[in-house]
């Protein structure tokens, strides 16, 4: 049976690419093996505690959304079924199953595409200061967590520390070009609107989300992960009450706990207590269950396959 948690992975004979806070990536020559670990980060610090099944949830939900939104924008997923992996990966199948995918190589855009449908997080802080989000003016009198008149596109870049920095559309255009930015903006809003409508019917509000796009053979692709509890703010629609923070299905639960500690938000981060780990893992699995409409699979022999799901 696959290990219940995975902090990092090495695959003999494969070159490991620079990894993110959560994912380890390996060069297969004509494609990339992307592995989602159970690491969790908060305030740009990777915490020492693992969250059971977190990597599997991120991979499963990404595979689901890639299948569902392929009609809106193609993506980099080739397969998340370990039985379709190259022969040299077979010895690692038990470790890779459920938490990995083979993806096309693509050149990431230098801009991350954030879409906000509700007033929360840094957007709420910006609004309190100047009545706008990333320079986009909003009506007066909005409350925390309130729905915006319409979703807004707020591009961001990453500093050398890995922290997201909000930028104006003009600044973003100077990095990737106006035409490409407009295409990314249009597709990000389409993806958000389709996904948020689907999720709301299943009891989850997608308050905001971050998309990453790349280019391969002149084609714009959705890459990295998509609409997961790590890249999105998921709220419980049945408990939604604007004017305060919302019950959530994402890692905001961990951030809220960390805010109660005397910690300066620099590495190394604090260990998480068992109860916080248990509840966080349960929130991630519940998000999967609601969105995919299936019980969480305790065991997998192949990986993720989603067919007949399409949002347009």
Secondary structure as GFF3:
##gff-version 3
##sequence-region A 1 312
A	DSSP	beta_strand	15	17	.	.	.	ID=ss1
A	DSSP	beta_strand	23	27	.	.	.	ID=ss2
A	DSSP	beta_strand	32	36	.	.	.	ID=ss3
A	DSSP	beta_strand	41	42	.	.	.	ID=ss4
A	DSSP	beta_strand	45	46	.	.	.	ID=ss5
A	DSSP	alpha_helix	54	69	.	.	.	ID=ss6
A	DSSP	beta_strand	77	81	.	.	.	ID=ss7
A	DSSP	three_ten_helix	82	84	.	.	.	ID=ss8
A	DSSP	three_ten_helix	87	92	.	.	.	ID=ss9
A	DSSP	alpha_helix	93	96	.	.	.	ID=ss10
A	DSSP	beta_strand	100	103	.	.	.	ID=ss11
A	DSSP	beta_strand	107	108	.	.	.	ID=ss12
A	DSSP	beta_strand	112	118	.	.	.	ID=ss13
A	DSSP	alpha_helix	121	130	.	.	.	ID=ss14
A	DSSP	beta_strand	132	133	.	.	.	ID=ss15
A	DSSP	beta_strand	136	137	.	.	.	ID=ss16
A	DSSP	beta_strand	147	158	.	.	.	ID=ss17
A	DSSP	beta_strand	164	166	.	.	.	ID=ss18
A	DSSP	alpha_helix	169	176	.	.	.	ID=ss19
A	DSSP	alpha_helix	178	200	.	.	.	ID=ss20
A	DSSP	beta_strand	204	216	.	.	.	ID=ss21
A	DSSP	beta_strand	219	223	.	.	.	ID=ss22
A	DSSP	beta_strand	232	236	.	.	.	ID=ss23
A	DSSP	three_ten_helix	237	239	.	.	.	ID=ss24
A	DSSP	alpha_helix	252	258	.	.	.	ID=ss25
A	DSSP	alpha_helix	274	292	.	.	.	ID=ss26
A	DSSP	beta_strand	303	304	.	.	.	ID=ss27
###
